[in-house]
Amino acid sequence: MRTRTSYDTSIKHLYREGLEKLIAPSIRKNIPRSTIHRWRQEKKEKYLGSELNELAKSELLLLKQFVHSRNERRIFMNYVRIGRFIEKISGERVLRKLFAENKAEVIDLIERIQETMPLEQVLRFFNISRSTYNLWILGLYGDCYHSPLNWCKVKQR
Protein backbone atom coordinates (compact mmCIF):
# COMPACT_ATOMS: atom_id res chain seq x y z
CA MET A 1 0.00 0.00 0.00
CA ARG A 2 1.31 3.41 -0.99
CA THR A 3 1.50 6.11 1.69
CA ARG A 4 0.49 9.66 0.99
CA THR A 5 3.20 12.30 1.29
CA SER A 6 2.48 15.36 3.41
CA TYR A 7 4.05 18.69 2.53
CA ASP A 8 4.81 21.71 4.64
CA THR A 9 2.26 24.52 4.29
CA SER A 10 4.99 26.97 3.31
CA ILE A 11 5.77 24.86 0.23
CA LYS A 12 2.09 24.97 -0.76
CA HIS A 13 2.06 28.74 -0.21
CA LEU A 14 5.15 29.29 -2.35
CA TYR A 15 3.56 27.38 -5.21
CA ARG A 16 0.27 29.33 -4.85
CA GLU A 17 2.22 32.58 -5.04
CA GLY A 18 4.35 31.48 -8.00
CA LEU A 19 7.55 31.56 -5.93
CA GLU A 20 8.44 27.90 -6.35
CA LYS A 21 11.96 28.83 -7.51
CA LEU A 22 12.72 29.52 -3.84
CA ILE A 23 12.21 25.81 -3.08
CA ALA A 24 15.23 23.56 -3.45
CA PRO A 25 15.18 21.68 -6.78
CA SER A 26 15.65 18.37 -4.95
CA ILE A 27 12.27 18.92 -3.23
CA ARG A 28 10.51 20.33 -6.30
CA LYS A 29 11.34 17.39 -8.54
CA ASN A 30 9.63 14.95 -6.14
CA ILE A 31 6.28 16.77 -6.03
CA PRO A 32 3.73 15.39 -8.52
CA ARG A 33 2.34 17.86 -11.07
CA SER A 34 -1.21 17.02 -10.04
CA THR A 35 -0.43 18.02 -6.45
CA ILE A 36 1.10 21.32 -7.61
CA HIS A 37 -1.97 21.98 -9.76
CA ARG A 38 -4.28 21.33 -6.78
CA TRP A 39 -2.26 23.73 -4.58
CA ARG A 40 -2.46 26.48 -7.18
CA GLN A 41 -6.26 26.09 -7.36
CA GLU A 42 -6.79 26.28 -3.58
CA LYS A 43 -8.09 29.50 -2.10
CA LYS A 44 -5.74 31.40 0.19
CA GLU A 45 -8.43 31.56 2.86
CA LYS A 46 -8.50 27.77 3.19
CA TYR A 47 -5.80 27.93 5.84
CA LEU A 48 -6.35 29.68 9.16
CA GLY A 49 -3.89 32.57 9.52
CA SER A 50 -3.42 32.91 5.78
CA GLU A 51 -3.03 36.68 6.17
CA LEU A 52 0.44 35.99 7.58
CA ASN A 53 1.34 34.65 4.17
CA GLU A 54 1.00 38.15 2.72
CA LEU A 55 3.59 39.43 5.20
CA ALA A 56 5.83 36.46 4.43
CA LYS A 57 5.39 37.09 0.71
CA SER A 58 6.51 40.71 0.98
CA GLU A 59 9.48 39.69 3.12
CA LEU A 60 10.43 36.95 0.66
CA LEU A 61 10.23 39.35 -2.26
CA LEU A 62 12.41 41.86 -0.40
CA LEU A 63 14.93 39.13 0.39
CA LYS A 64 14.81 37.97 -3.22
CA GLN A 65 15.52 41.53 -4.42
CA PHE A 66 18.43 41.81 -2.01
CA VAL A 67 19.90 38.48 -3.11
CA HIS A 68 19.60 39.36 -6.80
CA SER A 69 20.87 42.93 -6.46
CA ARG A 70 24.63 42.88 -6.64
CA ASN A 71 24.81 46.58 -5.83
CA GLU A 72 22.79 46.27 -2.59
CA ARG A 73 24.90 43.30 -1.48
CA ARG A 74 28.08 45.27 -2.19
CA ILE A 75 26.84 48.25 -0.18
CA PHE A 76 25.92 46.01 2.76
CA MET A 77 29.25 44.18 2.67
CA ASN A 78 31.11 47.50 2.51
CA TYR A 79 29.34 48.66 5.68
CA VAL A 80 30.38 45.41 7.36
CA ARG A 81 33.98 45.86 6.17
CA ILE A 82 34.07 49.45 7.46
CA GLY A 83 32.77 48.33 10.86
CA ARG A 84 35.34 45.54 11.08
CA PHE A 85 38.13 47.88 10.01
CA ILE A 86 37.22 50.46 12.66
CA GLU A 87 37.05 47.74 15.29
CA LYS A 88 40.41 46.36 14.18
CA ILE A 89 42.34 49.65 14.20
CA SER A 90 40.80 51.05 17.35
CA GLY A 91 40.82 47.89 19.44
CA GLU A 92 38.22 46.73 21.91
CA ARG A 93 39.41 48.99 24.76
CA VAL A 94 39.17 52.13 22.68
CA LEU A 95 35.68 51.20 21.47
CA ARG A 96 34.49 50.44 25.02
CA LYS A 97 35.86 53.80 26.18
CA LEU A 98 34.15 55.61 23.30
CA PHE A 99 30.86 53.83 24.00
CA ALA A 100 31.08 54.73 27.68
CA GLU A 101 31.84 58.38 26.87
CA ASN A 102 28.90 58.55 24.47
CA LYS A 103 26.33 56.55 26.44
CA ALA A 104 23.34 58.66 25.41
CA GLU A 105 24.08 58.26 21.70
CA VAL A 106 24.79 54.52 22.06
CA ILE A 107 21.54 53.99 24.01
CA ASP A 108 19.58 55.95 21.42
CA LEU A 109 21.10 53.89 18.61
CA ILE A 110 20.46 50.60 20.44
CA GLU A 111 16.84 51.54 21.08
CA ARG A 112 16.30 52.37 17.41
CA ILE A 113 17.99 49.17 16.23
CA GLN A 114 16.09 46.98 18.70
CA GLU A 115 12.86 47.84 16.86
CA THR A 116 14.05 45.45 14.15
CA MET A 117 16.47 43.16 16.02
CA PRO A 118 16.30 41.43 19.41
CA LEU A 119 17.98 43.45 22.18
CA GLU A 120 20.34 40.61 23.14
CA GLN A 121 21.62 40.43 19.57
CA VAL A 122 22.17 44.19 19.41
CA LEU A 123 24.03 44.22 22.73
CA ARG A 124 26.19 41.31 21.58
CA PHE A 125 27.05 43.28 18.42
CA PHE A 126 28.19 46.25 20.54
CA ASN A 127 29.87 43.86 23.02
CA ILE A 128 27.92 45.40 25.90
CA SER A 129 26.52 43.24 28.69
CA ARG A 130 22.86 43.45 29.63
CA SER A 131 23.76 44.69 33.13
CA THR A 132 26.00 47.46 31.73
CA TYR A 133 23.23 48.52 29.36
CA ASN A 134 20.70 48.59 32.22
CA LEU A 135 23.07 50.70 34.34
CA TRP A 136 23.53 53.13 31.46
CA ILE A 137 19.75 53.38 31.08
CA LEU A 138 19.38 54.06 34.81
CA GLY A 139 22.11 56.68 34.63
CA LEU A 140 20.44 58.35 31.69
CA TYR A 141 16.84 58.12 32.80
CA GLY A 142 17.20 57.26 36.48
CA ASP A 143 15.92 59.58 39.17
CA CYS A 144 18.58 59.30 41.86
CA TYR A 145 18.54 62.94 42.91
CA HIS A 146 15.21 62.49 44.70
CA SER A 147 16.37 59.59 46.87
CA PRO A 148 15.62 60.46 50.53
CA LEU A 149 18.77 58.68 51.72
CA ASN A 150 20.81 59.96 48.77
CA TRP A 151 21.54 56.38 47.74
CA CYS A 152 22.01 55.59 44.12
CA LYS A 153 23.72 52.73 42.35
CA VAL A 154 24.35 54.96 39.36
CA LYS A 155 27.64 56.83 39.53
CA GLN A 156 27.02 60.58 39.90
CA ARG A 157 28.73 62.83 37.37
CNS distance restraints for C-alpha pairs under 8 A (distance, minus, plus):
assign (resid   7 and name CA) (resid  11 and name CA) 6.80 0.50 0.50
assign (resid   7 and name CA) (resid  12 and name CA) 7.36 0.50 0.50
assign (resid   8 and name CA) (resid  12 and name CA) 6.87 0.50 0.50
assign (resid   9 and name CA) (resid  13 and name CA) 6.17 0.50 0.50
assign (resid  10 and name CA) (resid  14 and name CA) 6.12 0.50 0.50
assign (resid  11 and name CA) (resid  15 and name CA) 6.39 0.50 0.50
assign (resid  11 and name CA) (resid  20 and name CA) 7.73 0.50 0.50
assign (resid  11 and name CA) (resid  23 and name CA) 7.30 0.50 0.50
assign (resid  12 and name CA) (resid  16 and name CA) 6.24 0.50 0.50
assign (resid  12 and name CA) (resid  36 and name CA) 7.82 0.50 0.50
assign (resid  12 and name CA) (resid  39 and name CA) 5.92 0.50 0.50
assign (resid  13 and name CA) (resid  17 and name CA) 6.17 0.50 0.50
assign (resid  13 and name CA) (resid  39 and name CA) 7.93 0.50 0.50
assign (resid  13 and name CA) (resid  53 and name CA) 7.38 0.50 0.50
assign (resid  14 and name CA) (resid  18 and name CA) 6.11 0.50 0.50
assign (resid  14 and name CA) (resid  19 and name CA) 4.87 0.50 0.50
assign (resid  14 and name CA) (resid  20 and name CA) 5.36 0.50 0.50
assign (resid  14 and name CA) (resid  22 and name CA) 7.71 0.50 0.50
assign (resid  14 and name CA) (resid  23 and name CA) 7.90 0.50 0.50
assign (resid  15 and name CA) (resid  19 and name CA) 5.83 0.50 0.50
assign (resid  15 and name CA) (resid  20 and name CA) 5.05 0.50 0.50
assign (resid  15 and name CA) (resid  36 and name CA) 6.96 0.50 0.50
assign (resid  15 and name CA) (resid  39 and name CA) 6.89 0.50 0.50
assign (resid  15 and name CA) (resid  40 and name CA) 6.39 0.50 0.50
assign (resid  16 and name CA) (resid  39 and name CA) 6.15 0.50 0.50
assign (resid  16 and name CA) (resid  40 and name CA) 4.58 0.50 0.50
assign (resid  16 and name CA) (resid  41 and name CA) 7.71 0.50 0.50
assign (resid  16 and name CA) (resid  42 and name CA) 7.79 0.50 0.50
assign (resid  17 and name CA) (resid  40 and name CA) 7.98 0.50 0.50
assign (resid  17 and name CA) (resid  57 and name CA) 7.96 0.50 0.50
assign (resid  19 and name CA) (resid  23 and name CA) 7.94 0.50 0.50
assign (resid  20 and name CA) (resid  28 and name CA) 7.85 0.50 0.50
assign (resid  21 and name CA) (resid  25 and name CA) 7.88 0.50 0.50
assign (resid  23 and name CA) (resid  27 and name CA) 6.89 0.50 0.50
assign (resid  23 and name CA) (resid  28 and name CA) 6.58 0.50 0.50
assign (resid  24 and name CA) (resid  28 and name CA) 6.39 0.50 0.50
assign (resid  25 and name CA) (resid  29 and name CA) 6.02 0.50 0.50
assign (resid  26 and name CA) (resid  30 and name CA) 7.02 0.50 0.50
assign (resid  27 and name CA) (resid  31 and name CA) 6.96 0.50 0.50
assign (resid  31 and name CA) (resid  35 and name CA) 6.84 0.50 0.50
assign (resid  31 and name CA) (resid  36 and name CA) 7.08 0.50 0.50
assign (resid  32 and name CA) (resid  36 and name CA) 6.55 0.50 0.50
assign (resid  33 and name CA) (resid  37 and name CA) 6.11 0.50 0.50
assign (resid  34 and name CA) (resid  38 and name CA) 6.22 0.50 0.50
assign (resid  35 and name CA) (resid  39 and name CA) 6.28 0.50 0.50
assign (resid  36 and name CA) (resid  40 and name CA) 6.29 0.50 0.50
assign (resid  37 and name CA) (resid  41 and name CA) 6.41 0.50 0.50
assign (resid  38 and name CA) (resid  42 and name CA) 6.41 0.50 0.50
assign (resid  42 and name CA) (resid  46 and name CA) 7.14 0.50 0.50
assign (resid  44 and name CA) (resid  50 and name CA) 6.24 0.50 0.50
assign (resid  45 and name CA) (resid  50 and name CA) 5.96 0.50 0.50
assign (resid  46 and name CA) (resid  50 and name CA) 7.68 0.50 0.50
assign (resid  49 and name CA) (resid  53 and name CA) 7.77 0.50 0.50
assign (resid  50 and name CA) (resid  54 and name CA) 7.51 0.50 0.50
assign (resid  51 and name CA) (resid  55 and name CA) 7.23 0.50 0.50
assign (resid  52 and name CA) (resid  56 and name CA) 6.26 0.50 0.50
assign (resid  53 and name CA) (resid  57 and name CA) 5.86 0.50 0.50
assign (resid  54 and name CA) (resid  58 and name CA) 6.32 0.50 0.50
assign (resid  55 and name CA) (resid  59 and name CA) 6.26 0.50 0.50
assign (resid  56 and name CA) (resid  60 and name CA) 5.97 0.50 0.50
assign (resid  57 and name CA) (resid  61 and name CA) 6.11 0.50 0.50
assign (resid  58 and name CA) (resid  62 and name CA) 6.17 0.50 0.50
assign (resid  59 and name CA) (resid  63 and name CA) 6.12 0.50 0.50
assign (resid  60 and name CA) (resid  64 and name CA) 5.94 0.50 0.50
assign (resid  61 and name CA) (resid  65 and name CA) 6.11 0.50 0.50
assign (resid  62 and name CA) (resid  66 and name CA) 6.23 0.50 0.50
assign (resid  63 and name CA) (resid  67 and name CA) 6.11 0.50 0.50
assign (resid  64 and name CA) (resid  68 and name CA) 6.14 0.50 0.50
assign (resid  65 and name CA) (resid  69 and name CA) 5.90 0.50 0.50
assign (resid  66 and name CA) (resid  70 and name CA) 7.81 0.50 0.50
assign (resid  66 and name CA) (resid  72 and name CA) 6.27 0.50 0.50
assign (resid  66 and name CA) (resid  73 and name CA) 6.66 0.50 0.50
assign (resid  67 and name CA) (resid  73 and name CA) 7.14 0.50 0.50
assign (resid  69 and name CA) (resid  73 and name CA) 6.42 0.50 0.50
assign (resid  70 and name CA) (resid  74 and name CA) 6.12 0.50 0.50
assign (resid  71 and name CA) (resid  75 and name CA) 6.22 0.50 0.50
assign (resid  72 and name CA) (resid  76 and name CA) 6.21 0.50 0.50
assign (resid  73 and name CA) (resid  77 and name CA) 6.08 0.50 0.50
assign (resid  74 and name CA) (resid  78 and name CA) 6.02 0.50 0.50
assign (resid  75 and name CA) (resid  79 and name CA) 6.39 0.50 0.50
assign (resid  76 and name CA) (resid  80 and name CA) 6.44 0.50 0.50
assign (resid  77 and name CA) (resid  81 and name CA) 6.11 0.50 0.50
assign (resid  78 and name CA) (resid  82 and name CA) 6.08 0.50 0.50
assign (resid  79 and name CA) (resid  83 and name CA) 6.22 0.50 0.50
assign (resid  80 and name CA) (resid  84 and name CA) 6.20 0.50 0.50
assign (resid  81 and name CA) (resid  85 and name CA) 6.00 0.50 0.50
assign (resid  82 and name CA) (resid  86 and name CA) 6.16 0.50 0.50
assign (resid  83 and name CA) (resid  87 and name CA) 6.19 0.50 0.50
assign (resid  84 and name CA) (resid  88 and name CA) 6.00 0.50 0.50
assign (resid  85 and name CA) (resid  89 and name CA) 6.20 0.50 0.50
assign (resid  86 and name CA) (resid  90 and name CA) 5.93 0.50 0.50
assign (resid  87 and name CA) (resid  91 and name CA) 5.61 0.50 0.50
assign (resid  87 and name CA) (resid  92 and name CA) 6.80 0.50 0.50
assign (resid  87 and name CA) (resid  95 and name CA) 7.21 0.50 0.50
assign (resid  90 and name CA) (resid  94 and name CA) 5.68 0.50 0.50
assign (resid  90 and name CA) (resid  95 and name CA) 6.57 0.50 0.50
assign (resid  91 and name CA) (resid  95 and name CA) 6.44 0.50 0.50
assign (resid  92 and name CA) (resid  96 and name CA) 6.10 0.50 0.50
assign (resid  93 and name CA) (resid  97 and name CA) 6.15 0.50 0.50
assign (resid  94 and name CA) (resid  98 and name CA) 6.14 0.50 0.50
assign (resid  95 and name CA) (resid  99 and name CA) 6.05 0.50 0.50
assign (resid  96 and name CA) (resid 100 and name CA) 6.10 0.50 0.50
assign (resid  97 and name CA) (resid 101 and name CA) 6.13 0.50 0.50
assign (resid  98 and name CA) (resid 102 and name CA) 6.13 0.50 0.50
assign (resid  99 and name CA) (resid 103 and name CA) 5.82 0.50 0.50
assign (resid  99 and name CA) (resid 106 and name CA) 6.41 0.50 0.50
assign (resid 102 and name CA) (resid 106 and name CA) 6.24 0.50 0.50
assign (resid 103 and name CA) (resid 107 and name CA) 5.95 0.50 0.50
assign (resid 103 and name CA) (resid 136 and name CA) 6.69 0.50 0.50
assign (resid 104 and name CA) (resid 108 and name CA) 6.12 0.50 0.50
assign (resid 104 and name CA) (resid 140 and name CA) 6.92 0.50 0.50
assign (resid 105 and name CA) (resid 109 and name CA) 6.13 0.50 0.50
assign (resid 106 and name CA) (resid 110 and name CA) 6.06 0.50 0.50
assign (resid 107 and name CA) (resid 111 and name CA) 6.06 0.50 0.50
assign (resid 107 and name CA) (resid 133 and name CA) 7.84 0.50 0.50
assign (resid 107 and name CA) (resid 136 and name CA) 7.76 0.50 0.50
assign (resid 107 and name CA) (resid 137 and name CA) 7.32 0.50 0.50
assign (resid 108 and name CA) (resid 112 and name CA) 6.29 0.50 0.50
assign (resid 109 and name CA) (resid 113 and name CA) 6.13 0.50 0.50
assign (resid 110 and name CA) (resid 114 and name CA) 5.94 0.50 0.50
assign (resid 110 and name CA) (resid 119 and name CA) 7.77 0.50 0.50
assign (resid 110 and name CA) (resid 122 and name CA) 6.71 0.50 0.50
assign (resid 110 and name CA) (resid 123 and name CA) 7.66 0.50 0.50
assign (resid 111 and name CA) (resid 115 and name CA) 6.87 0.50 0.50
assign (resid 112 and name CA) (resid 116 and name CA) 7.97 0.50 0.50
assign (resid 113 and name CA) (resid 117 and name CA) 6.20 0.50 0.50
assign (resid 113 and name CA) (resid 122 and name CA) 7.23 0.50 0.50
assign (resid 114 and name CA) (resid 118 and name CA) 5.60 0.50 0.50
assign (resid 114 and name CA) (resid 119 and name CA) 5.31 0.50 0.50
assign (resid 114 and name CA) (resid 122 and name CA) 6.73 0.50 0.50
assign (resid 117 and name CA) (resid 121 and name CA) 6.83 0.50 0.50
assign (resid 117 and name CA) (resid 122 and name CA) 6.71 0.50 0.50
assign (resid 118 and name CA) (resid 122 and name CA) 6.49 0.50 0.50
assign (resid 119 and name CA) (resid 123 and name CA) 6.12 0.50 0.50
assign (resid 120 and name CA) (resid 124 and name CA) 6.10 0.50 0.50
assign (resid 120 and name CA) (resid 130 and name CA) 7.52 0.50 0.50
assign (resid 121 and name CA) (resid 125 and name CA) 6.23 0.50 0.50
assign (resid 122 and name CA) (resid 126 and name CA) 6.46 0.50 0.50
assign (resid 123 and name CA) (resid 127 and name CA) 5.86 0.50 0.50
assign (resid 123 and name CA) (resid 128 and name CA) 5.16 0.50 0.50
assign (resid 123 and name CA) (resid 129 and name CA) 6.53 0.50 0.50
assign (resid 123 and name CA) (resid 130 and name CA) 7.05 0.50 0.50
assign (resid 123 and name CA) (resid 133 and name CA) 7.94 0.50 0.50
assign (resid 124 and name CA) (resid 128 and name CA) 6.20 0.50 0.50
assign (resid 124 and name CA) (resid 129 and name CA) 7.38 0.50 0.50
assign (resid 128 and name CA) (resid 132 and name CA) 6.48 0.50 0.50
assign (resid 128 and name CA) (resid 133 and name CA) 6.61 0.50 0.50
assign (resid 129 and name CA) (resid 133 and name CA) 6.25 0.50 0.50
assign (resid 130 and name CA) (resid 134 and name CA) 6.15 0.50 0.50
assign (resid 131 and name CA) (resid 135 and name CA) 6.17 0.50 0.50
assign (resid 132 and name CA) (resid 136 and name CA) 6.19 0.50 0.50
assign (resid 133 and name CA) (resid 137 and name CA) 6.22 0.50 0.50
assign (resid 134 and name CA) (resid 138 and name CA) 6.20 0.50 0.50
assign (resid 135 and name CA) (resid 139 and name CA) 6.07 0.50 0.50
assign (resid 135 and name CA) (resid 154 and name CA) 6.71 0.50 0.50
assign (resid 136 and name CA) (resid 140 and name CA) 6.07 0.50 0.50
assign (resid 137 and name CA) (resid 141 and name CA) 5.82 0.50 0.50
assign (resid 137 and name CA) (resid 142 and name CA) 7.12 0.50 0.50
assign (resid 138 and name CA) (resid 142 and name CA) 4.21 0.50 0.50
assign (resid 138 and name CA) (resid 143 and name CA) 7.83 0.50 0.50
assign (resid 138 and name CA) (resid 154 and name CA) 6.79 0.50 0.50
assign (resid 139 and name CA) (resid 154 and name CA) 5.51 0.50 0.50
assign (resid 139 and name CA) (resid 155 and name CA) 7.39 0.50 0.50
assign (resid 143 and name CA) (resid 147 and name CA) 7.71 0.50 0.50
assign (resid 144 and name CA) (resid 150 and name CA) 7.29 0.50 0.50
assign (resid 144 and name CA) (resid 151 and name CA) 7.20 0.50 0.50
assign (resid 144 and name CA) (resid 152 and name CA) 5.52 0.50 0.50
assign (resid 144 and name CA) (resid 154 and name CA) 7.64 0.50 0.50
assign (resid 145 and name CA) (resid 150 and name CA) 6.96 0.50 0.50
assign (resid 146 and name CA) (resid 150 and name CA) 7.37 0.50 0.50
assign (resid 147 and name CA) (resid 151 and name CA) 6.15 0.50 0.50
assign (resid 147 and name CA) (resid 152 and name CA) 7.44 0.50 0.50
